[in-house]
Amino acid sequence: MIYDGTGSEPFKADIGINADTIAFIGDLSKASAKKEIDANGKAVAPGFIDTHSHHAGSIFKHRDLIAAVSQGITTIIIGQDGGSNFPLSDFYKKLNDTTVAVNIGSYSGHNTLRDSVLGKDYKRFATQQEIDKMKVLLQQDMEAGALGLSTGLEYDPGIYSGNDEILQLAKVVTPFNGRYISHIRSEDRYFWKAIDEIITVGKEAKIPVQVSHIKLAMHNIWGKADSLLALFDATRKMGIDISADIYPYAFWNSTIKVLFPNRNFNDEKEAELILKEITLPEDIILGSYEVNPDYAGKSLAEIAKIENRSPARMLVELIARIDDWKRKNDRECQENIMATSMSESDIKKLMQWSHTNICTDGSSAGTHPRGYGAFTRVLGNYVKKEKALTMSQAIYKMTGLSAQQMGIQKRGSIKTGYYADLVIFNPETVSDQATVADPQKLSEGIEIVWVNGTIVFENKKTTELYPGKIILRQ
Ligand SMILES: [Zn+2]
């Protein structure tokens, strides 16, 4: 059964691949080929497009990208949350010489640009002269083929930028037909203001804007998915092309510092508020903690008990120890947390919105199971179990819609003349297996994955072939 990536009902047919292209769709019963695959009883879909990926962390060492291809992903879009390879032209040169298993497109990251202009003196607004310097660097990345500008406004150094800095930079990508994709300034306390900011960027810069990994991550905004989507629909009616991506989990993964948007890491009262309104002490799990590696996998509640402190006190101290460690070792301290702070009913509604596509936000060596299981979890849990989406809708949100929202041509659909990025999966068994305890466990049901006409994953193994291409802005 072919799910062609447009959202329409599946149909039965044969597919002919010639070199890197889908050459024929129809009845091939009288034809022969060098290699023939019987996909009877299986589903065939376009290779999945991950519009918010961190899988490229060590791609030149791990070129097979098993975390991505084992869940059916054939294209990853990197340079997310404001962080990108800089300058992009150098990265693309390297990627051209050393290809990898999947196709890669990238945004130019605001935090990267800001860091290269402001350096260590970043806890302030940029001057006009500094913004002008960032504009030049961004322009160069756009000329190298970046899809647009990405921001990560909850992170250093972007958190210290003014709205005007973002707007000025966004306008640089307009003449290139570029886009804006954003980890918005707040996913909790200042959520509505952050939404306002991204809408303003779309309106003033006249470019498509996408909210990265959309979520309502605070108890007092739970249940607001309907009002948010009504606002988005009204915005689209005004001619502003706003869209979103989402990963299918109720817990996020980030630096522990993201909990303190006002950077008052010593404020125990603030910590108390966080542990009441955003996430509970038993719902924060340390993914890694270089200060004391034994704490990885433990919850804040457990650690507070071990050290006989209140959870709020413990949170403040865990952060202070990171900064001490950093001073002593003169480098960044590895740390990350997973925190449950979304509601299932919001997740479903946001996922169902017509302009939300699926992403992982995952990485190949991460502690969050999304790195290996996001796409298969949508198919296994949200399609088959929860019935929040039909199979056709879900595939569309992983392929055709994603290509459209990233401006990618000739991918994301099964059509003749399109690149042969394809996945065969078993619709009965497809499911995620990765968990917090075992975040790299391979999914079930993904059988064969092609990238540009070459098989990269089969029999639960990568083939050590690297047919991925660079996705330049088109
Ligand atoms: Zn993010």
Boltz pocket constraint, residues with backbone or C-beta under 6 A from the ligand:
constraints:
  - pocket:
      binder: B
      contacts: [[A, 81], [A, 152], [A, 183], [A, 212], [A, 213]]
      max_distance: 6.0
